Amino acid sequence: MDTWTVTVHNANCSENDQGEAQFFFRMYADDELWLDEFKQTPYKTWNCSKGSTVSESYNIVGWDTTQPVTHDMRIELYWYHNGTAVLEDTKSFTIDVTLHINLQHIIATGYLIAYIIACILLFSYDYAESLEE
């Protein structure tokens, strides 16, 4: 599991009567909605008052893949004001996802590597013995 931290600085979005400016993210992977804070979380929005900076962290569970892949990611920041969501900013990037190997595969690979090293040592010893004769 990874943790992504996204930092937002509210330069000039208006505040409500309580001095709050509410925001939420939508995250997309390969143009498919992956996380919508407003619809998928109990808190829906978070506050970043005018002139403030806020960092939010998100736990990212491992990608379900059997081979290394690259995903095109997009994060959209929405300002939620008076019942209306307004797109304020977008950030796009690519992410490389490495191959996930289960523990039993790592152990089998370890045994294979140990076997190969043992064979190399045995052949090297055999070769050195043949030179001495």
FENZIBEL-V331698 format. One record per backbone hydrogen bond with DSSP energy under -1.0 kcal/mol. CO is the residue of the C=O (numbers start at 1). NH is the residue of the N-H. If there is no record, write none. Layout:
CO;NH, CO;NH
This chain:
2;60, 4;58, 6;56, 8;54, 9;11, 10;51, 16;19, 20;16, 21;48, 22;80, 23;46, 24;78, 25;37, 26;76, 27;34, 27;35, 28;74, 29;32, 32;29, 35;27, 36;40, 37;41, 43;45, 46;23, 49;52, 52;10, 54;8, 56;6, 58;4, 60;2, 63;65, 69;97, 71;95, 72;30, 73;93, 74;28, 75;91, 76;26, 77;88, 77;89, 78;24, 79;86, 81;84, 84;81, 86;79, 89;77, 91;75, 93;73, 95;71, 97;69, 102;106, 103;107, 104;108, 105;109, 106;110, 107;111, 108;112, 109;113, 110;114, 111;115, 112;116, 113;117, 114;118, 115;119, 116;120, 117;121, 118;122, 119;123, 120;124, 121;125, 122;126, 123;127, 124;128, 125;129, 126;130, 127;131, 128;132
